């Protein structure tokens, strides 16, 4: 039996079936996982993003943030495989734009991850270019 995703540990996949596709379930799970801040909202030490804050003002900031995102995705979204996250730029609203690529059920999967540099809020969306 496959390891459950983060949200499935609390709701069970049977509660979230229906009109939502697997890709939408993955998107929702990633958004929940990546919006959790380290030290808040969960009882497992090291769960959530937050270590990147030690790197503000350094060249290692992006490498640390991407590493934390990859770690969280690999550990809490088992349906995605061969995941890569790449910074694509930023906008005037202080959002960093990342592209996540990987495979979902053997098929290519591309999602956009937006990270707000002030609040740390994360949005995960379908990639408009895929």
C-alpha positions in Angstrom: 0.0 0.0 0.0 1.3 3.4 -0.9 2.3 5.9 1.7 -0.6 8.5 2.2 -0.2 12.1 1.4 -0.2 14.8 4.1 -4.0 15.6 3.8 -5.0 11.9 3.5 -3.6 11.3 6.9 -6.3 13.5 8.3 -9.2 13.2 6.0 -8.7 9.9 4.1 -8.7 9.9 0.3 -12.2 8.5 0.3 -13.5 11.8 1.8 -11.9 13.9 -1.0 -12.9 11.8 -4.0 -15.5 12.9 -6.5 -15.2 15.8 -9.0 -11.7 16.5 -8.0 -9.0 14.8 -10.0 -5.8 13.4 -8.7 -3.9 16.4 -9.9 -6.2 18.8 -7.9 -5.8 16.6 -4.8 -2.0 16.9 -5.2 -2.2 20.6 -5.7 -4.3 21.1 -2.5 -2.0 18.8 -0.5 1.1 20.7 -1.7 -0.5 24.1 -0.8 -1.2 22.8 2.7 2.2 21.3 3.2 4.1 24.3 1.9 2.0 26.8 3.9 2.9 25.1 7.1 5.7 27.0 8.9 8.3 25.1 10.9 7.4 25.0 14.5 3.7 25.7 14.0 0.7 23.5 13.2 2.2 20.1 13.5 3.8 17.9 16.1 6.8 16.5 14.0 10.0 18.5 14.5 11.2 20.0 11.3 7.9 19.9 9.6 7.2 22.9 7.4 9.2 25.7 5.8 11.2 28.1 7.9 14.9 27.3 7.8 15.4 29.6 4.8 14.8 32.6 7.1 18.3 32.1 8.6 19.7 32.8 5.1 18.1 36.3 4.5 20.6 38.6 2.8 22.8 35.7 1.7 23.4 34.0 -1.6 22.2 30.7 -0.1 18.6 31.9 0.4 17.1 30.5 -2.8 19.1 27.3 -2.6 17.8 26.7 1.0 14.2 27.6 0.2 14.2 25.3 -2.9 15.8 22.6 -0.8 13.1 22.9 1.9 10.3 22.8 -0.6 11.8 19.7 -2.3 12.2 18.0 1.1 8.6 18.7 2.1 7.2 17.6 -1.3 9.3 14.4 -1.2 8.2 13.5 2.3 4.5 14.6 2.2 3.3 14.0 -1.4 4.2 10.4 -2.4 2.2 10.6 -5.6 4.8 12.9 -7.2 8.0 11.4 -8.4 11.2 12.9 -9.9 10.4 16.3 -8.6 12.4 19.4 -9.5 11.7 23.0 -8.5 13.1 25.9 -10.5 12.9 29.6 -9.8 11.4 31.4 -12.8 11.3 35.0 -11.5 9.5 37.5 -9.4 6.8 40.1 -9.8 6.0 43.5 -8.5 3.7 42.1 -5.8 6.8 40.5 -4.1 5.9 36.9 -5.2 8.6 34.5 -6.3 7.5 32.3 -9.2 8.7 28.7 -9.2 7.9 25.8 -11.6 7.6 22.3 -10.2 8.0 19.4 -12.6 7.7 15.8 -12.0 5.6 12.8 -12.7 2.1 11.9 -11.3 0.9 8.4 -11.9 3.6 8.0 -14.6 2.5 11.1 -16.6 4.4 14.4 -16.7 3.1 17.0 -14.2 3.9 20.7 -14.0 2.6 23.1 -11.3 3.4 26.7 -10.5 4.4 27.6 -6.9 4.1 31.2 -5.9 5.9 32.2 -2.7 5.2 35.6 -1.1 8.5 37.1 0.1 7.0 39.1 2.9 4.4 36.8 4.4 5.8 33.4 3.4 2.4 32.5 2.0 2.5 29.8 -0.7 0.0 29.3 -3.6 0.1 26.2 -5.8 -1.6 26.4 -9.2 -1.9 24.6 -12.5 0.8 25.6 -14.9 -0.7 27.7 -17.6 2.0 26.7 -20.1 1.5 22.9 -19.7 
